[in-house]
Amino acid sequence: MKSLFCVSISLLVAPALFAAAFAPEAAIQHAVSHQPELAAARLLVSEAKARREQAGRLSNPELEAEVRPNTNGREGVLAFGLTQRFPLTSRLRAERAVSDAEISAAEAELRGAERQLAFQTATTLADWLATTARLELADRQSTNAQAFATASRAAAELGEVSRLDAAQLVLEAGQITLRRRQVEQEQTRLRGELRRLLNLAAEEPVEISGVLPAGETWQPTLAAAETNSRPELQLALARIETAHRETQLARSQRWQDVGVGLVSELQRSEDQPAGMQRDDFVGLRVALPLPFWNRNQGRIRETEALVERRRLELAAVQLRVRTEQEAARDSLALAANTEREWREQQVPLARELEAQVQRQKAEGLASFTDWSRARERRLQAESGHLEARLNVLRALLQAQAAHGLFPTFPNLP
């Protein structure tokens, strides 16, 4: 009985012990496939396809019946008619063409929404990896600061260093701890943002594997940079095609449908001296609409203006895309160069300077202030290099998005 109770408790507690763990690219795929907003956007494509099934159909035939009795006798007429309307122009084909273009536009709009969500998820993941790296750096800095503070307090008790120097180290250790808490607050915010993007419950833990890539382990490149598959351009082109086809449809609607039908008429008449006679008639009826008052001219001019507006919108999108691509490539190159300078110059120089000052301080040739200043510069260099690594990753993701590529993280250890 006791074992059964323990098993029940473990089953209840087990879901809370395991967090939702994702690699960066797996998290992006999960967000795209589980986001309710994208599920709603996919229904737009289904709606467009359903409209395509309805477009280009003939109107239903019309069944008519008519009774005309003679009020002064037994004579009368009973008539039946079946009428089907047919377009004189290519209106049905134009309706189907408009629906096809609307499907293409809806699919392009869906791809744009997927790309936007993927890019937003990727940048949030990059920030998450950066906060993890900041926490690790803060832990190392805090450990070193606490060790130096403890050693300085002991040395101050022995009179080997001044109490002011020891107090400065204690103050610095406390500031590093406070900065770490700020990073924890940022990570808490990012955790909530990731839960929203991944469509996870508010209480469900989230874990992201991988670390922020170091500059020496990968070189940022932009694969297939010349291949432009931006959904915005595809959407603009699809809208132009839709406008052209709507113009063709408007022109085909200048003539309304012609009605063609069969008429059957039964007539009873009284003929003296033969009496009542029955006559049967079968005929063909045609109704041709004449475009006197309505030639759909307003709709035609409206669609022609729509085509021109879509062309201007396409030109604006093309200009924006080219500008974004050039800016993204320049930003990626600048970020990569900046990271390399931090990695190859600033960080090694700061570490070497700190080591030299520390040796001079041990020999009595440098003051505590000089050593503290050199140590602070080394900490700033390490923090600056971390931010430069994040900037390179964000610039790579931005360049991929600018060229219509799906976000791809470098191979993370």
Secondary structure, 3 states (H helix, E strand, C coil): CHHHHHHHHHHHHHHHHCCEEECHHHHHHHHHHHCHHHHHHHHHHHHHHHHHHHCCCCCCCEEEEEEEECCCCCCEEEEEEEEEEECCCCHHHHHHHHHHHHHHHHHHHHHHHHHHHHHHHHHHHHHHHHHHHHHHHHHHHHHHHHHHHHHHHHHHHCCCCCHHHHHHHHHHHHHHHHHHHHHHHHHHHHHHHHHHHHCCCCCCCEEECCCCCCHHHCCCCCCCCCCCCCHHHHHHHHHHHHHHHHHHHHHHCCCCCEEEEEEEEEEEEEECCCEEEEEEEEEEEEECCCCCCCCCHHHHHHHHHHHHHHHHHHHHHHHHHHHHHHHHHHHHHHHHHHHHHHHHHHHHHHHHHHHHHHHHHHCCCCCHHHHHHHHHHHHHHHHHHHHHHHHHHHHHHHHHHHCCCCCCCCCCC
